[in-house]
Amino acid sequence: NQLDQPTRERLAMNMQVNAGMIEAMDHHIGRLIEHLKASGDYDNTTFVFLSDNGPEHNDPLETPGMALWLDWVDYSLDLDTLGEKGTYGYIGPEFASAAASPHALFKFYTGEGGVRVPAIFSGASIPGPAQIRQPSFVIDIAPTLLEIAGVSRDSPEGIEAIRGRSLLSALQQSEQPVREDQDIVAFETAGNVALFMGDYKLSRNRPRYGDGQWKLFNIATDPGETRDLSADQPERFRLMREHYDAWA
């Protein structure tokens, strides 16, 4: 869509504030690291840094009820003070899409732009630099930290068992796979769903930015999700649909 000049200016200024927030975050992480070094705790600390999802796309001016909430909590959208205390920043679907590029969609959706994020692990038990090229998920963080800490991952009776896998061996550059090709990981958010199995991903994204159709992608060869394989691989598509229905 073509954006008018005031909208373009508003989004550009919000993106500047977003960049400033990232710079401030980097500065304060540095302060934390210096504190840990001064206290003697640095060598006994494992750092995990990641985003919880892809870029936030919601525009408060287009979201029902948001304007009332902003007024209620006394947030301002005034460009003259944007980024200061009491102001509300947002980058909109346009810059969210740019930030997630080259992946599809953004937060709340299960396109790779909404679920694939950078993650950094660092600490004495993790030699670096190394890069994990195996599929890994947020559910894998807890078992990884438990293994590093030497704590059992067994759940007490009546408590849901941890479903994730420790990534420590992969972080230590072992060739042992974290998951086999037949293992599945599935999730749902706001009616948008995905199931991962080996290199393949089954997903369905609802409108406004999805079309509500089930699709199949090979995200190893097509991480941009440009080619729906559901018609080309009907048996795999059927099997993964069955896996998703059983999980759901």
Secondary structure, 3 states (H helix, E strand, C coil): CCCCHHHHHHHHHHHHHHHHHHHHHHHHHHHHHHHHHHHCCHHHCCEEEECCCCCCCCCCCCCCCHHHHHHHCCCECCHHHCCCCCECCCCHHHHHHHHHCCCCCCCCCCCHHHHCCCEEEEECCECCCCCCCCCCCHHHHHHHHHHHHCCCCCCCCCCCCCCCCCCHHHHCCCCCCCCCCCCEEEEEECCEEEEEECCEEEEECCCCCCCCCEEEEECCCCCCCCCCCCCCCHHHHHHHHHHHHHHC
